Amino acid sequence: MAKPAGKKVTLRMEGKFEEITRLTNTFCSQHLNDEYADMI
């Protein structure tokens, strides 16, 4: 997933950012409707 515009993730944290983003996206797609998922 691409980083949000204007947000920076250090190289050291990039792997953790990607994993958290993947988990969040999976949760949203399984449990939230599109309107709520867009808020996260």
NUFI-467294 format. One record per residue (C-alpha): residue number from 1; residue in three letters; x, y, z. Coordinates in pm, 1 decimal, padded with zeros to 6 digits. Layout:
// NUFI-467294
+-----+-----+----------+----------+----------+
|   n | res |        u |        v |        w |
+-----+-----+----------+----------+----------+
| NUM | ALA |        X |        Y |        Z |
...
+-----+-----+----------+----------+----------+
This chain:
// NUFI-467294
+-----+-----+----------+----------+----------+
|   n | res |        u |        v |        w |
+-----+-----+----------+----------+----------+
|   1 | MET |  00000.0 |  00000.0 |  00000.0 |
|   2 | ALA |  00120.4 |  00345.9 | -00080.4 |
|   3 | LYS |  00192.6 |  00585.3 |  00202.4 |
|   4 | PRO | -00063.6 |  00862.0 |  00247.1 |
|   5 | ALA |  00036.7 |  01194.2 |  00090.6 |
|   6 | GLY |  00230.8 |  01409.5 |  00332.0 |
|   7 | LYS |  00308.2 |  01121.9 |  00568.4 |
|   8 | LYS |  00655.9 |  00981.5 |  00612.2 |
|   9 | VAL |  00754.0 |  00638.4 |  00736.2 |
|  10 | THR |  01116.1 |  00576.1 |  00818.5 |
|  11 | LEU |  01288.3 |  00295.6 |  00634.0 |
|  12 | ARG |  01329.9 |  00114.2 |  00964.4 |
|  13 | MET |  00951.7 |  00118.0 |  01025.8 |
|  14 | GLU |  00838.7 |  00054.6 |  00668.8 |
|  15 | GLY |  00788.3 | -00321.0 |  00716.9 |
|  16 | LYS |  00579.2 | -00265.6 |  01029.5 |
|  17 | PHE |  00376.9 |  00003.9 |  00850.9 |
|  18 | GLU |  00303.9 | -00236.6 |  00563.9 |
|  19 | GLU |  00195.4 | -00514.9 |  00803.5 |
|  20 | ILE | -00031.3 | -00287.1 |  01008.6 |
|  21 | THR | -00182.5 | -00145.8 |  00689.4 |
|  22 | ARG | -00247.8 | -00496.4 |  00557.0 |
|  23 | LEU | -00416.3 | -00602.2 |  00882.6 |
|  24 | THR | -00625.7 | -00285.2 |  00894.5 |
|  25 | ASN | -00736.9 | -00322.3 |  00533.8 |
|  26 | THR | -00831.5 | -00686.9 |  00589.0 |
|  27 | PHE | -01034.6 | -00600.1 |  00899.1 |
|  28 | CYS | -01213.1 | -00316.9 |  00718.0 |
|  29 | SER | -01304.6 | -00529.9 |  00419.9 |
|  30 | GLN | -01442.5 | -00805.9 |  00643.2 |
|  31 | HIS | -01626.9 | -00603.5 |  00907.5 |
|  32 | LEU | -01704.8 | -00252.0 |  00781.6 |
|  33 | ASN | -01909.3 | -00111.4 |  00499.6 |
|  34 | ASP | -01732.3 |  00104.8 |  00241.6 |
|  35 | GLU | -01824.9 |  00430.8 |  00412.8 |
|  36 | TYR | -01659.6 |  00334.8 |  00741.4 |
|  37 | ALA | -01363.8 |  00165.3 |  00575.7 |
|  38 | ASP | -01284.6 |  00489.6 |  00390.0 |
|  39 | MET | -01254.9 |  00672.3 |  00722.5 |
|  40 | ILE | -00965.2 |  00457.8 |  00836.7 |
+-----+-----+----------+----------+----------+
